[in-house]
């Protein structure tokens, strides 16, 4: 039973990473699950940061992208709708 709970927890973490990456790709960033307890955030230049929880990811992403991450930006919403978030 404990093993199944761990597998489900990891599946949920990976699903959250996939959703976050759809958003982050618009800003040239990538999130990866790391060791079951943390995340790594990367930019296209190779810089990275350890992220301890998804709540802290947004501030770090904004700093690494050198801009505010605006979920209501019309260009972002259009790219998200078209599935072309990666710049």
C-alpha positions as CSV (number, residue, x, y, z in Angstrom):
1,X,0.0,0.0,0.0
2,X,2.8,2.4,0.9
3,X,4.5,1.8,-2.5
4,X,1.3,2.6,-4.3
5,X,0.9,5.8,-2.4
6,X,4.5,6.8,-3.4
7,X,3.9,6.0,-7.0
8,X,0.7,8.1,-7.0
9,X,2.5,11.0,-5.3
10,X,5.2,10.8,-8.0
11,X,2.6,10.7,-10.8
12,X,0.9,13.8,-9.4
13,X,4.3,15.6,-9.1
14,X,5.1,14.8,-12.7
15,X,1.7,15.9,-13.9
16,X,2.2,19.2,-12.1
17,X,5.6,19.6,-13.7
18,X,4.1,19.0,-17.1
19,X,1.4,21.7,-16.6
20,X,4.0,24.1,-15.2
21,X,6.2,23.5,-18.3
22,X,3.4,24.5,-20.6
23,X,3.4,27.9,-19.0
24,X,7.1,28.2,-18.3
25,X,8.1,27.3,-21.9
26,X,6.6,30.7,-23.0
27,X,9.2,32.4,-20.9
28,X,12.1,30.1,-22.0
29,X,12.2,28.1,-18.8
30,X,11.9,24.4,-18.0
31,X,11.0,22.7,-14.7
32,X,12.2,19.2,-13.8
33,X,11.3,17.0,-10.9
34,X,14.3,16.3,-8.7
35,X,14.7,13.5,-6.2
36,X,11.0,13.3,-5.3
37,X,11.2,16.3,-3.0
38,X,12.5,19.3,-5.0
39,X,12.4,20.7,-8.5
40,X,15.0,22.3,-10.7
41,X,14.3,25.3,-12.8
42,X,16.4,26.0,-15.9
43,X,16.7,28.7,-18.4
44,X,17.9,28.4,-22.0
45,X,21.4,29.8,-21.0
46,X,22.0,26.9,-18.6
47,X,21.3,28.7,-15.4
48,X,19.4,26.7,-12.8
49,X,17.8,27.0,-9.4
50,X,16.6,24.6,-6.8
51,X,12.9,25.0,-6.1
52,X,11.6,23.6,-2.9
53,X,7.9,23.9,-3.7
54,X,5.7,25.1,-6.6
55,X,4.7,28.2,-4.7
56,X,8.3,29.4,-4.7
57,X,8.7,28.5,-8.4
58,X,6.8,31.6,-9.7
59,X,9.1,34.2,-8.0
60,X,12.2,32.3,-9.2
61,X,10.8,32.0,-12.7
62,X,10.1,35.7,-12.8
63,X,13.7,36.5,-11.7
64,X,15.2,34.0,-14.2
65,X,13.0,35.3,-17.0
66,X,13.9,38.9,-16.1
67,X,10.2,39.9,-16.4
68,X,6.9,39.5,-14.7
69,X,5.0,36.3,-15.5
70,X,1.6,37.7,-16.3
71,X,-1.1,34.9,-16.7
72,X,-3.4,37.4,-18.3
73,X,-1.0,38.7,-20.9
74,X,-2.9,38.5,-24.2
75,X,0.1,37.2,-26.1
76,X,0.7,34.5,-23.5
77,X,-3.0,33.4,-23.6
78,X,-3.0,33.3,-27.4
79,X,0.2,31.1,-27.4
80,X,-1.3,28.8,-24.7
81,X,-4.5,28.4,-26.6
82,X,-2.6,27.6,-29.8
83,X,-0.2,25.3,-28.1
84,X,2.8,27.4,-29.1
85,X,4.0,28.6,-25.8
86,X,7.7,27.8,-26.5
87,X,9.4,30.8,-27.9
